[in-house]
Amino acid sequence: MHRTAPLSVVLLCCATACGPATTQTTGGATANDATKPTTPAETNYEEAPDFTLPTLDGDSVTLSELRGDKVVLIDFWSTTCDPCLREMPELVKLYKEKKSKGFTILAITIDGPDTMAQVASVVKSKKMIFPILLDEETEVMDRYNPKGELPFTAVIDRKGYIRLKRAGYQAGDTASMDSLVAAIDEAMADK
C-alpha cells in the first residue's frame, strides 16, 4: 500500500505530537523494574519488529542484521518537526560517546515526497553521522509508534528486544535524557 502524508498533515502531527511532554515506557517493565538486573524474557520486553529500509546514501539496513552485535537506538524524526531537530545534537553526542562500545543510532526520517529533498541538507547541518533511513510511507513508524508521535525513540538490545520507548523531546529535560542513557547502558551491559 502506497501512502504519503501531505505536508499539512505532517505539520499538524508535529504541532500536536511534538509537544513539550516526554513520555516513555520500558518495554513490558515498569519504571521501578528498570533498576533490577533481569533478562529480557523475565521482564516481558517486546520483541522489536524487524524491518529493512533504504538509507540516504543508497544502501539499506535490516534491523535483525545488527542483533548480537549492536545496541540500537531508533529515532523517528522529520525535517518539519522542530523538537526532532532540537534533539539531534544530543543524539550526535550520545552516538560519539558510545559507538565504539557496540552502539548505533538509526535515524529514520518519515519525510514524504514534499520534504524529502530537505533531508540531506538537514543531516549535514545537524552533523548527523549515523545511518539515516528513509520511511517515506511510514510503514516502520506505524509498527513502532502507531500514534505517530515525533520525535519517537526506541532502544533495542542486542537480543532484539525493546528496552525503552520514548515519545517527544523537551530541551533541558535531563530526567528523560538520563532515563534514555540508563536504558542504553543497561542494554549494553547485557551481553
Residue frames as a rotation matrix with the C-alpha (Angstrom) as fourth column:
MET 1
0.583 0.813 0.000 0.00
0.813 -0.583 0.000 0.00
0.000 0.000 -1.000 0.00
HIS 2
-0.506 -0.732 0.457 1.49
0.729 -0.646 -0.227 3.33
0.462 0.219 0.860 -1.02
ARG 3
0.642 0.720 -0.264 0.68
0.739 -0.488 0.464 6.05
0.205 -0.493 -0.845 1.47
THR 4
-0.587 -0.785 0.199 2.11
0.675 -0.610 -0.414 9.53
0.447 -0.109 0.888 1.79
ALA 5
0.185 0.609 -0.771 1.08
0.901 -0.419 -0.115 12.31
-0.393 -0.673 -0.626 4.09
PRO 6
0.491 0.004 0.871 0.54
0.517 -0.807 -0.287 15.81
0.702 0.591 -0.398 2.75
LEU 7
-0.562 -0.801 0.205 2.79
0.361 -0.461 -0.810 18.42
0.744 -0.381 0.549 4.30
SER 8
-0.178 0.563 0.807 -0.15
-0.672 -0.669 0.319 19.92
0.719 -0.485 0.497 6.20
VAL 9
0.825 0.466 -0.320 -0.79
-0.135 0.712 0.689 16.57
0.549 -0.525 0.650 7.93
VAL 10
0.119 -0.874 -0.472 2.88
0.760 0.386 -0.524 16.20
0.639 -0.296 0.709 8.85
LEU 11
-0.649 -0.353 0.674 2.94
-0.045 -0.867 -0.497 19.72
0.759 -0.353 0.547 10.25
LEU 12
0.296 0.832 0.469 -0.26
-0.688 -0.156 0.709 19.09
0.663 -0.532 0.526 12.21
CYS 13
0.739 -0.086 -0.669 1.23
0.352 0.895 0.275 15.89
0.575 -0.438 0.691 13.62
CYS 14
-0.336 -0.937 -0.095 4.35
0.655 -0.160 -0.738 17.74
0.677 -0.310 0.668 14.67
ALA 15
-0.442 0.221 0.869 2.34
-0.435 -0.901 0.008 20.53
0.785 -0.375 0.494 16.25
THR 16
0.569 0.744 0.352 0.34
-0.694 0.204 0.690 18.07
0.442 -0.637 0.632 18.33
ALA 17
0.903 -0.182 -0.390 2.71
0.276 0.940 0.200 15.14
0.330 -0.288 0.899 18.80
CYS 18
-0.065 -0.997 0.052 5.96
0.639 -0.081 -0.765 17.05
0.767 -0.016 0.642 19.21
GLY 19
0.717 0.470 0.515 4.63
-0.058 -0.697 0.715 18.76
0.695 -0.542 -0.472 22.29
PRO 20
0.092 -0.743 0.663 6.62
-0.810 -0.442 -0.384 19.58
0.579 -0.502 -0.643 25.37
ALA 21
0.539 0.148 0.829 5.79
-0.735 0.564 0.376 16.42
-0.412 -0.812 0.413 27.29
THR 22
-0.374 -0.651 -0.661 8.14
-0.777 0.609 -0.160 13.48
0.506 0.453 -0.734 27.07
THR 23
0.583 0.559 0.590 6.64
-0.772 0.608 0.186 10.08
-0.255 -0.564 0.786 27.78
GLN 24
-0.345 -0.729 -0.592 8.46
-0.809 0.551 -0.207 6.82
0.477 0.407 -0.779 28.00
THR 25
0.800 0.479 0.362 7.90
-0.590 0.739 0.327 3.18
-0.111 -0.475 0.873 28.73
THR 26
-0.329 -0.936 0.122 10.34
-0.913 0.349 0.213 0.40
-0.242 -0.041 -0.969 29.36
GLY 27
-0.800 0.039 -0.599 9.16
-0.297 0.843 0.450 -2.50
0.522 0.537 -0.662 27.24
GLY 28
0.164 0.873 -0.459 6.92
0.173 0.433 0.885 -4.61
0.971 -0.224 -0.080 29.46
ALA 29
-0.356 -0.404 -0.843 8.61
0.880 0.158 -0.448 -3.43
0.314 -0.901 0.299 32.63
THR 30
0.825 0.563 -0.051 7.61
0.534 -0.745 0.399 -0.66
0.187 -0.357 -0.915 34.99
ALA 31
0.536 -0.636 0.555 9.83
-0.368 -0.768 -0.525 2.27
0.760 0.077 -0.645 35.90
ASN 32
0.538 -0.321 0.779 10.73
-0.803 0.085 0.590 0.57
-0.255 -0.943 -0.212 39.20
ASP 33
0.850 -0.186 0.493 11.84
0.227 0.974 -0.024 -2.55
-0.476 0.132 0.869 37.34
ALA 34
0.862 -0.501 0.070 14.44
-0.111 -0.322 -0.940 -0.59
0.494 0.803 -0.334 35.36
THR 35
0.207 -0.833 0.513 16.96
-0.945 -0.306 -0.117 -0.83
0.254 -0.460 -0.851 38.22
LYS 36
0.490 0.019 0.871 16.57
-0.472 0.846 0.247 -4.60
-0.733 -0.532 0.424 38.75
PRO 37
-0.556 -0.711 -0.430 19.04
-0.780 0.270 0.564 -6.86
-0.285 0.649 -0.705 36.95
THR 38
0.228 0.698 0.678 16.88
-0.168 0.714 -0.679 -9.08
-0.959 0.041 0.281 34.76
THR 39
-0.816 -0.392 0.425 16.88
0.317 0.312 0.896 -10.71
-0.484 0.866 -0.130 31.38
PRO 40
-0.792 0.536 -0.290 14.56
-0.597 -0.583 0.551 -9.58
0.126 0.610 0.782 28.58
ALA 41
-0.443 0.652 -0.615 12.42
0.108 0.720 0.685 -12.71
0.890 0.237 -0.389 28.95
GLU 42
-0.546 0.191 -0.815 11.96
0.834 0.216 -0.508 -12.12
0.079 -0.958 -0.277 32.71
THR 43
-0.690 0.253 -0.678 10.67
0.100 -0.894 -0.436 -8.58
-0.717 -0.369 0.592 32.14
ASN 44
0.144 0.794 0.591 8.47
0.760 0.294 -0.579 -9.42
-0.634 0.533 -0.561 29.15
TYR 45
-0.389 -0.331 -0.860 10.22
-0.290 -0.842 0.455 -6.96
-0.875 0.426 0.231 26.87
GLU 46
0.731 0.683 0.009 8.55
-0.118 0.139 -0.983 -6.71
-0.672 0.718 0.182 23.50
GLU 47
-0.102 -0.748 0.656 10.49
0.729 0.392 0.560 -8.06
-0.676 0.535 0.506 20.54
ALA 48
-0.264 -0.080 -0.961 11.43
-0.352 -0.920 0.173 -5.29
-0.898 0.384 0.215 18.12
PRO 49
0.766 0.555 0.325 9.68
0.134 0.356 -0.925 -5.63
-0.628 0.752 0.198 14.76
ASP 50
-0.280 -0.898 0.341 12.22
0.564 0.133 0.815 -6.34
-0.777 0.420 0.469 12.04
PHE 51
0.838 0.490 -0.239 12.49
0.086 -0.552 -0.830 -4.09
-0.539 0.675 -0.504 9.01
THR 52
-0.285 -0.853 0.437 14.66
0.861 -0.028 0.508 -3.24
-0.421 0.521 0.743 6.05
LEU 53
0.784 0.504 -0.363 14.80
0.320 -0.829 -0.459 0.38
-0.532 0.244 -0.811 4.89
PRO 54
0.407 -0.652 0.640 16.81
0.732 -0.187 -0.656 2.26
0.547 0.735 0.401 2.30
THR 55
0.089 -0.473 -0.876 19.41
0.782 -0.512 0.356 4.71
-0.617 -0.717 0.325 3.56
LEU 56
0.733 0.167 -0.660 20.03
-0.089 -0.938 -0.336 8.24
-0.675 0.305 -0.672 2.43
ASP 57
-0.105 -0.890 -0.443 23.30
-0.751 -0.221 0.622 7.16
-0.652 0.398 -0.646 0.80
GLY 58
0.091 0.250 -0.964 21.65
-0.958 0.287 -0.016 4.42
0.273 0.925 0.265 -1.31
ASP 59
-0.875 -0.352 -0.332 22.32
-0.242 0.913 -0.329 1.32
0.419 -0.208 -0.884 0.79
SER 60
0.319 0.948 0.012 19.80
-0.387 0.119 0.915 -0.47
0.865 -0.296 0.404 3.00
VAL 61
-0.754 -0.464 0.465 19.75
-0.597 0.189 -0.780 -1.51
0.274 -0.866 -0.419 6.66
THR 62
0.189 0.749 -0.635 18.00
-0.065 0.655 0.753 -4.53
0.980 -0.101 0.173 8.15
LEU 63
0.354 -0.009 0.935 17.50
-0.874 -0.360 0.327 -4.32
0.334 -0.933 -0.136 11.91
SER 64
0.961 0.103 0.257 17.87
-0.208 0.879 0.428 -8.07
-0.182 -0.465 0.867 12.52
GLU 65
0.595 -0.803 -0.033 21.36
0.409 0.338 -0.848 -8.00
0.692 0.491 0.529 10.95
LEU 66
-0.065 -0.603 0.795 22.50
-0.510 -0.664 -0.546 -5.89
0.858 -0.441 -0.264 13.93
ARG 67
0.849 0.447 0.283 21.31
-0.473 0.402 0.784 -8.44
0.237 -0.799 0.553 16.51
GLY 68
0.815 -0.541 -0.209 24.03
0.580 0.749 0.321 -9.89
-0.017 -0.382 0.924 18.68
ASP 69
-0.116 -0.921 0.372 26.39
0.914 -0.245 -0.323 -7.09
0.389 0.302 0.870 17.71
LYS 70
-0.817 -0.185 0.546 24.84
0.132 -0.982 -0.136 -3.69
0.561 -0.040 0.827 18.48
VAL 71
-0.261 0.764 -0.590 22.53
0.743 -0.231 -0.628 -1.94
-0.616 -0.602 -0.507 20.88
VAL 72
-0.650 0.102 0.753 20.37
0.650 -0.439 0.620 0.19
0.393 0.893 0.219 18.59
LEU 73
-0.422 0.585 -0.693 18.63
0.240 -0.665 -0.707 3.47
-0.874 -0.464 0.140 19.24
ILE 74
-0.429 0.408 0.806 15.92
0.879 -0.016 0.476 4.02
0.207 0.913 -0.352 16.64
ASP 75
-0.535 0.245 -0.809 14.89
0.245 -0.871 -0.426 7.64
-0.809 -0.426 0.405 16.30
PHE 76
-0.045 0.616 0.786 11.87
0.998 0.001 0.056 8.59
0.034 0.788 -0.615 14.16
TRP 77
-0.303 -0.162 -0.939 12.09
0.322 -0.945 0.058 12.20
-0.897 -0.285 0.339 13.02
SER 78
0.431 0.424 0.797 11.14
0.901 -0.151 -0.407 14.64
-0.053 0.893 -0.447 10.29
THR 79
-0.635 -0.684 0.358 12.63
0.724 -0.689 -0.033 17.80
0.269 0.239 0.933 8.82
THR 80
-0.217 0.651 0.727 9.38
-0.015 -0.747 0.664 19.60
0.976 0.133 0.172 9.72
CYS 81
0.719 0.434 -0.542 9.48
0.472 0.268 0.840 18.63
0.510 -0.860 -0.012 13.42
ASP 82
0.389 -0.573 0.721 11.25
-0.486 -0.793 -0.368 21.30
0.783 -0.207 -0.587 15.47
PRO 83
0.626 -0.188 0.757 11.64
-0.714 0.254 0.653 19.14
-0.315 -0.949 0.025 18.62
CYS 84
0.895 -0.324 0.308 13.18
0.404 0.881 -0.247 16.42
-0.191 0.346 0.919 16.43
LEU 85
0.501 -0.717 0.486 15.77
0.346 -0.349 -0.871 18.86
0.794 0.604 0.073 15.13
ARG 86
0.436 -0.317 0.842 16.47
-0.757 -0.635 0.152 20.30
0.487 -0.704 -0.517 18.60
GLU 87
0.833 -0.055 0.551 17.14
-0.346 0.724 0.596 16.77
-0.432 -0.687 0.584 19.89
MET 88
0.909 -0.405 -0.098 19.69
0.144 0.525 -0.839 15.87
0.391 0.749 0.535 17.19
PRO 89
0.143 -0.922 0.360 22.77
-0.618 -0.368 -0.695 17.43
0.773 -0.123 -0.622 18.85
GLU 90
0.180 -0.007 0.984 22.04
-0.923 0.343 0.172 15.29
-0.339 -0.939 0.055 21.94
LEU 91
0.904 0.215 0.369 21.82
-0.098 0.945 -0.312 12.15
-0.416 0.246 0.876 19.79
VAL 92
0.677 -0.733 -0.068 25.01
-0.115 -0.014 -0.993 13.01
0.727 0.680 -0.094 17.90
LYS 93
-0.017 -0.678 0.735 26.82
-0.924 -0.270 -0.271 13.47
0.382 -0.683 -0.622 21.22
LEU 94
0.434 0.290 0.853 25.44
-0.673 0.733 0.094 10.15
-0.598 -0.615 0.514 22.52
TYR 95
0.999 -0.049 -0.011 26.49
0.025 0.677 -0.736 8.37
0.043 0.734 0.677 19.34
LYS 96
0.370 -0.923 0.103 30.03
-0.429 -0.268 -0.863 9.74
0.824 0.275 -0.495 19.52
GLU 97
-0.031 -0.356 0.934 30.35
-0.999 -0.007 -0.036 8.65
0.020 -0.934 -0.356 23.16
LYS 98
0.142 0.257 0.956 29.09
-0.576 0.807 -0.131 5.09
-0.805 -0.533 0.262 22.69
LYS 99
0.736 0.262 -0.624 29.62
-0.677 0.314 -0.666 3.98
0.022 0.912 0.409 19.08
SER 100
-0.169 -0.892 -0.420 32.96
-0.753 0.392 -0.529 2.27
0.636 0.227 -0.738 19.82
LYS 101
-0.749 -0.074 0.659 31.27
-0.596 0.509 -0.620 0.18
-0.290 -0.857 -0.426 22.53
GLY 102
-0.899 0.407 0.163 28.73
0.438 0.840 0.320 -1.60
-0.006 0.359 -0.933 20.31
PHE 103
-0.083 0.868 -0.490 26.09
0.468 -0.400 -0.788 1.11
-0.880 -0.295 -0.373 19.96
THR 104
-0.895 -0.148 0.422 24.49
0.443 -0.416 0.794 2.68
0.058 0.897 0.438 16.92
ILE 105
-0.305 0.821 -0.482 21.68
-0.114 -0.534 -0.838 5.04
-0.945 -0.201 0.257 16.05
LEU 106
-0.672 0.264 0.692 19.31
0.740 0.217 0.637 4.51
0.018 0.940 -0.341 13.14
ALA 107
-0.608 0.450 -0.654 17.68
-0.125 -0.868 -0.481 7.87
-0.784 -0.211 0.583 12.44
ILE 108
-0.569 0.501 0.652 14.53
0.803 0.509 0.310 7.09
-0.176 0.700 -0.692 10.48
THR 109
-0.856 0.286 -0.432 13.07
-0.312 -0.950 -0.010 10.06
-0.413 0.126 0.902 8.67
ILE 110
-0.267 0.850 0.455 9.38
0.687 0.498 -0.529 9.93
-0.676 0.172 -0.717 7.82
ASP 111
-0.347 0.094 -0.933 9.62
-0.438 -0.896 0.073 12.79
-0.829 0.435 0.352 5.34
GLY 112
0.369 0.572 0.733 7.45
0.498 0.544 -0.675 12.22
-0.785 0.614 -0.084 2.29
PRO 113
0.059 -0.347 0.936 7.91
0.997 -0.022 -0.071 13.40
0.045 0.938 0.345 -1.28
ASP 114
0.804 0.352 0.479 7.09
0.373 -0.926 0.053 17.03
0.462 0.136 -0.876 -0.37
THR 115
0.835 -0.457 0.308 10.01
-0.548 -0.634 0.545 17.36
-0.054 -0.623 -0.780 2.08
MET 116
0.816 -0.524 0.244 12.41
0.475 0.848 0.233 14.53
-0.329 -0.074 0.941 1.17
ALA 117
0.494 -0.647 0.580 14.65
0.502 -0.332 -0.798 16.96
0.709 0.686 0.161 -0.73
GLN 118
0.553 -0.240 0.798 15.41
-0.579 -0.799 0.162 18.75
0.599 -0.551 -0.581 2.57
VAL 119
0.997 -0.066 -0.035 16.68
0.071 0.699 0.712 15.66
-0.023 -0.712 0.702 4.36
ALA 120
0.388 -0.919 0.068 20.28
0.834 0.318 -0.451 15.72
0.393 0.232 0.890 3.07
SER 121
-0.110 -0.441 0.891 20.79
0.047 -0.897 -0.439 19.38
0.993 -0.007 0.119 3.96
VAL 122
0.669 0.379 0.639 19.34
-0.616 -0.198 0.763 18.88
0.416 -0.904 0.101 7.47
VAL 123
0.901 -0.387 -0.195 21.54
0.431 0.852 0.297 15.83
0.051 -0.351 0.935 8.01
LYS 124
0.040 -0.935 0.352 24.58
0.725 -0.215 -0.654 17.88
0.688 0.282 0.669 7.03
SER 125
-0.012 -0.028 1.000 23.65
-0.303 -0.953 -0.031 20.94
0.953 -0.303 0.003 9.11
LYS 126
0.746 0.355 0.564 22.93
-0.636 0.127 0.761 18.83
0.198 -0.926 0.321 12.22
LYS 127
-0.258 -0.963 -0.080 26.12
-0.922 0.270 -0.278 16.78
0.289 0.002 -0.957 11.69
MET 128
0.587 0.568 0.577 24.18
-0.680 0.733 -0.030 13.52
-0.439 -0.375 0.816 11.82
ILE 129
-0.250 -0.874 -0.417 26.99
-0.966 0.253 0.049 11.00
0.063 0.415 -0.908 11.41
PHE 130
-0.581 0.158 0.799 24.90
-0.187 0.929 -0.320 7.87
-0.792 -0.335 -0.510 11.97
PRO 131
-0.885 0.233 0.403 22.82
0.466 0.442 0.767 6.00
0.000 0.866 -0.499 9.38
ILE 132
-0.548 0.754 -0.361 19.81
-0.601 -0.656 -0.457 7.90
-0.581 -0.034 0.813 8.02
LEU 133
-0.817 0.349 0.458 16.98
0.492 0.837 0.239 5.60
-0.300 0.421 -0.856 6.94
LEU 134
-0.824 0.525 -0.212 14.03
-0.560 -0.702 0.440 6.57
0.082 0.481 0.873 4.76
ASP 135
-0.724 0.683 0.098 10.48
0.591 0.687 -0.423 5.57
-0.356 -0.249 -0.901 5.76
GLU 136
-0.962 0.269 -0.038 8.52
-0.247 -0.809 0.533 7.69
0.113 0.522 0.845 3.28
GLU 137
-0.258 0.919 -0.297 5.38
-0.178 0.257 0.950 5.59
0.950 0.297 0.097 3.64
THR 138
-0.257 0.022 0.966 5.68
-0.927 -0.290 -0.240 5.45
0.275 -0.957 0.094 7.48
GLU 139
0.471 0.452 -0.757 5.28
-0.311 0.889 0.337 1.66
0.825 0.077 0.560 7.46
VAL 140
-0.296 -0.653 -0.698 8.04
0.531 0.495 -0.688 1.09
0.794 -0.574 0.200 10.03
MET 141
-0.881 0.005 0.473 6.95
-0.329 -0.725 -0.605 4.01
0.340 -0.689 0.640 12.18
ASP 142
0.077 0.996 0.045 3.40
-0.813 0.036 0.582 2.63
0.578 -0.081 0.812 12.24
ARG 143
0.376 0.014 -0.927 4.72
0.194 0.977 0.093 -0.63
0.906 -0.215 0.365 13.69
TYR 144
-0.530 -0.669 -0.522 6.73
0.690 0.018 -0.723 1.03
0.493 -0.743 0.452 16.45
ASN 145
-0.864 0.122 -0.489 4.69
0.198 -0.810 -0.552 4.16
-0.463 -0.574 0.675 17.04
PRO 146
-0.417 0.758 0.501 1.07
0.901 0.274 0.336 3.83
0.118 0.592 -0.798 15.88
LYS 147
0.444 0.599 -0.667 0.16
0.694 -0.700 -0.166 7.23
-0.566 -0.389 -0.727 17.36
GLY 148
0.443 -0.324 0.836 2.69
0.756 -0.367 -0.542 8.93
0.482 0.872 0.083 15.06
GLU 149
0.933 -0.127 -0.338 4.36
0.152 -0.712 0.685 10.93
-0.327 -0.690 -0.645 17.83
LEU 150
0.399 -0.842 0.364 7.55
0.646 -0.024 -0.763 12.77
0.651 0.539 0.535 16.91
PRO 151
-0.281 -0.715 -0.640 10.28
-0.792 0.549 -0.266 12.51
0.542 0.432 -0.721 17.84
PHE 152
0.829 0.477 0.292 9.91
-0.559 0.718 0.414 8.89
-0.012 -0.507 0.862 18.88
THR 153
-0.175 -0.978 -0.115 12.81
-0.897 0.207 -0.391 6.84
0.406 0.035 -0.913 20.19
ALA 154
0.938 0.345 0.039 13.19
-0.331 0.854 0.400 3.12
0.105 -0.389 0.915 20.90
VAL 155
-0.114 -0.970 0.213 16.20
-0.990 0.129 0.059 1.39
-0.085 -0.204 -0.975 22.45
ILE 156
0.844 0.330 -0.423 16.75
-0.429 0.889 -0.162 -2.14
0.322 0.318 0.892 21.13
ASP 157
0.373 -0.735 0.566 19.11
-0.632 0.245 0.735 -4.51
-0.679 -0.632 -0.373 22.96
ARG 158
-0.529 -0.739 -0.417 21.48
-0.815 0.306 0.492 -6.98
-0.236 0.600 -0.764 21.30
LYS 159
-0.817 0.283 0.502 18.88
0.230 0.959 -0.166 -9.75
-0.528 -0.020 -0.849 21.53
GLY 160
-0.822 0.471 0.322 16.33
0.255 -0.201 0.946 -7.69
0.510 0.859 0.045 19.61
TYR 161
0.000 0.836 -0.549 14.10
0.989 0.080 0.121 -6.59
0.145 -0.543 -0.827 22.49
ILE 162
0.097 0.139 0.985 12.75
0.165 -0.979 0.122 -3.08
0.982 0.150 -0.118 23.01
ARG 163
-0.451 -0.380 -0.808 14.17
0.843 0.115 -0.525 -1.77
0.293 -0.918 0.268 26.28
LEU 164
-0.436 0.293 -0.851 12.65
0.392 -0.789 -0.472 1.71
-0.810 -0.540 0.229 26.15
LYS 165
-0.124 0.430 0.894 10.17
0.910 -0.310 0.275 3.71
0.395 0.848 -0.353 24.10
ARG 166
-0.400 -0.044 -0.915 10.15
0.567 -0.797 -0.210 7.49
-0.720 -0.603 0.344 24.40
ALA 167
0.151 0.527 0.836 7.85
0.945 -0.324 0.033 9.99
0.289 0.786 -0.547 22.73
GLY 168
0.936 0.258 0.238 8.62
0.224 -0.961 0.160 13.70
0.270 -0.097 -0.958 22.49
TYR 169
-0.144 -0.972 -0.187 11.58
0.932 -0.069 -0.355 15.83
0.332 -0.226 0.916 23.37
GLN 170
0.936 0.322 0.145 11.84
0.241 -0.882 0.405 18.84
0.258 -0.344 -0.903 25.63
ALA 171
0.058 -0.959 0.278 15.17
0.165 -0.265 -0.950 20.69
0.985 0.101 0.143 25.75
GLY 172
-0.420 -0.354 0.836 16.54
-0.698 -0.463 -0.546 20.66
0.580 -0.813 -0.053 29.28
ASP 173
0.693 0.685 0.225 14.56
-0.691 0.541 0.479 17.57
0.206 -0.488 0.848 30.34
THR 174
-0.313 -0.950 -0.003 17.53
-0.891 0.295 -0.345 15.90
0.328 -0.106 -0.939 32.00
ALA 175
-0.188 0.295 0.937 15.41
-0.619 0.705 -0.346 13.20
-0.762 -0.645 0.050 33.66
SER 176
0.841 0.541 0.013 14.22
-0.304 0.492 -0.816 11.94
-0.448 0.682 0.578 30.27
MET 177
0.503 -0.735 -0.455 17.72
-0.646 0.030 -0.763 12.02
0.574 0.677 -0.460 28.80
ASP 178
-0.402 -0.638 0.657 19.12
-0.913 0.334 -0.234 10.29
-0.070 -0.694 -0.717 31.90
SER 179
0.255 0.590 0.766 16.50
-0.441 0.776 -0.451 7.53
-0.861 -0.222 0.458 31.51
LEU 180
0.925 0.041 -0.377 17.43
-0.375 0.246 -0.894 7.13
0.056 0.968 0.243 27.86
VAL 181
0.037 -0.993 -0.109 21.15
-0.812 0.033 -0.582 6.86
0.582 0.110 -0.806 28.66
ALA 182
-0.324 -0.111 0.939 20.40
-0.813 0.540 -0.217 4.43
-0.483 -0.835 -0.265 31.52
ALA 183
0.687 0.635 0.353 18.37
-0.333 0.707 -0.624 2.19
-0.646 0.311 0.697 29.19
ILE 184
0.730 -0.509 -0.457 21.21
-0.471 0.109 -0.875 2.20
0.495 0.854 -0.160 26.64
ASP 185
-0.261 -0.892 0.370 23.84
-0.904 0.091 -0.417 1.46
0.338 -0.443 -0.830 29.30
GLU 186
0.001 0.363 0.932 21.71
-0.677 0.686 -0.267 -1.33
-0.736 -0.630 0.246 30.76
ALA 187
0.930 0.367 -0.006 21.22
-0.235 0.584 -0.777 -2.89
-0.282 0.724 0.629 27.33
MET 188
0.449 -0.842 -0.300 24.95
-0.609 -0.042 -0.792 -2.57
0.655 0.538 -0.531 26.60
ALA 189
-0.274 -0.549 0.789 25.81
-0.956 0.248 -0.159 -4.31
-0.108 -0.798 -0.593 29.89
ASP 190
0.417 0.484 0.770 23.72
-0.332 0.869 -0.366 -7.35
-0.846 -0.103 0.523 28.90
LYS 191
-0.503 -0.699 -0.509 25.84
-0.765 0.085 0.639 -9.38
-0.403 0.710 -0.577 26.51
